[in-house]
Amino acid sequence: MDSTYESPAPASTKRNKWPAVLAVGAFLLGVGVGAAGAGGAEPPAAMTKPEPAPTVTVTADAPEPEVITETVTVSPDSCILALDRAEETFGVTVELAEIVSKMLVEVFPDAVMSAYLQDTAGIEAATADLTRLTGDIDKLTAKVEKIDYNGPADECRSN
């Protein structure tokens, strides 16, 4: 038995040789152009050193500096104190608004409903809440009475 094996003849492959030929041609053209440009030509203007500008010395008298006078208004201390006291009063007003809001939202509806239902325990609870909140309002009233706004405000207005 003969054990030789013959491989079939390779199928003819048609390859397009043009892309490779064009690539080699473009490379050679680029090398040629680059070599021709490097052959002792002047460098571009952007690569040369700029020539120094000529120096000119001028002597002149300096003008007199302009003097500017500004009037600055300073608020008197009494006006600043009146503003501080007004801000303090506004702070107490915020606290008062919180208490009144609590009365209107939490206490009054329960008090009215308890009175409608003739619920004695509910009325007593609402009365206790109102008494506590009234005490808080009395404390805020004392705070406001201690704030002397009118004195500094009158002094500020007289300036």
C-alpha positions in Angstrom: 0.0 0.0 0.0 1.3 3.3 -1.0 1.1 5.9 1.9 1.9 9.0 0.0 -0.5 11.8 0.2 -0.8 14.4 -2.4 -2.3 17.6 -1.4 -4.7 19.2 -3.8 -3.3 22.1 -5.8 -4.1 25.4 -4.1 -7.0 27.2 -5.6 -6.0 30.2 -7.4 -6.7 33.2 -5.3 -7.2 36.5 -6.9 -6.0 39.1 -4.5 -6.3 42.7 -5.3 -2.8 44.0 -5.2 -3.7 47.7 -5.7 -4.2 48.7 -2.0 -0.7 47.5 -1.1 0.8 49.1 -4.2 -0.9 52.4 -3.4 0.2 52.4 0.2 3.8 51.8 -0.7 3.6 54.5 -3.4 2.1 57.0 -0.9 4.8 56.3 1.6 7.5 56.8 -0.9 5.9 60.0 -2.2 5.7 61.3 1.4 9.4 60.5 2.1 10.4 62.2 -1.1 8.4 65.3 -0.4 9.8 65.5 3.1 13.4 65.1 2.0 12.9 67.7 -0.7 11.6 70.2 1.9 14.5 69.6 4.3 17.1 70.4 1.8 18.4 73.7 3.2 15.3 75.8 2.9 14.6 78.6 5.3 12.6 77.6 8.4 9.1 79.0 8.6 8.7 82.4 10.1 7.0 80.9 13.2 10.2 79.0 14.0 12.7 82.0 13.7 13.6 84.2 16.6 11.8 87.5 16.5 13.9 90.6 16.2 13.9 92.8 19.3 11.7 95.9 19.1 13.6 99.2 19.2 13.7 100.9 22.6 12.5 104.5 22.8 12.9 106.6 26.0 10.5 109.4 26.6 10.8 111.9 29.4 7.7 113.8 30.5 6.3 115.4 33.6 3.9 113.2 35.5 0.5 114.8 36.0 -0.6 115.8 39.5 -2.6 113.0 41.2 -6.3 113.8 41.3 -7.7 114.3 44.8 -11.1 112.8 45.4 -13.1 113.8 48.4 -16.0 111.5 49.4 -18.6 112.2 52.0 -19.3 109.1 54.1 -22.5 109.1 56.1 -22.2 107.2 59.4 -25.4 106.2 61.1 -25.7 107.5 64.7 -25.4 104.9 67.5 -29.0 105.6 68.5 -30.2 104.6 65.1 -28.2 101.3 65.2 -29.5 100.6 68.7 -33.1 101.3 67.6 -32.7 98.8 64.7 -31.2 96.2 67.1 -34.2 96.6 69.5 -36.7 96.4 66.6 -35.1 93.1 65.5 -35.3 91.8 69.0 -39.0 92.7 69.1 -39.6 90.9 65.8 -38.0 87.8 67.3 -40.5 87.9 70.2 -43.3 88.3 67.7 -42.3 85.1 66.0 -42.5 83.3 69.3 -46.0 84.8 69.9 -47.1 83.7 66.5 -46.1 80.1 67.3 -48.1 80.2 70.5 -51.2 81.6 68.8 -50.9 79.0 66.1 -50.8 76.2 68.7 -54.0 77.7 70.3 -55.9 77.9 67.0 -54.9 74.5 65.7 -54.6 72.3 68.8 -56.5 73.8 71.7 -59.5 75.7 70.3 -61.0 72.9 68.2 -60.9 70.5 71.2 -62.4 73.2 73.5 -65.3 73.9 71.1 -66.0 70.2 70.6 -65.9 69.5 74.3 -68.3 72.3 75.0 -70.6 71.1 72.2 -70.6 67.5 73.7 -70.8 68.9 77.2 -67.6 66.9 78.0 -66.5 68.4 81.4 -63.1 66.6 81.3 -62.4 67.8 77.8 -63.3 71.4 78.8 -61.0 71.2 81.9 -58.1 69.9 79.7 -58.7 72.7 77.2 -58.8 75.2 80.0 -55.5 73.9 81.4 -53.9 74.2 77.9 -55.2 77.7 77.5 -54.0 78.7 81.0 -50.5 77.3 80.2 -50.4 79.1 76.8 -51.6 82.4 78.4 -48.7 82.1 80.8 -46.3 81.8 77.9 -47.9 84.9 76.3 -47.5 86.8 79.6 -43.8 85.9 79.6 -43.4 87.3 76.1 -45.3 90.4 77.0 -42.8 91.0 79.9 -39.9 90.5 77.4 -41.3 93.1 75.0 -41.9 95.6 77.8 -38.2 95.3 78.8 -37.1 96.2 75.3 -36.6 100.0 75.1 -37.2 100.8 71.4 -38.9 104.2 71.7 -36.0 106.0 73.4 -33.3 105.1 70.7 -35.9 105.5 67.9 -36.9 109.0 69.1 -33.2 110.0 69.5 -32.4 108.6 66.0 -35.3 110.6 64.4 -34.0 113.8 66.0 -30.6 113.5 64.4 
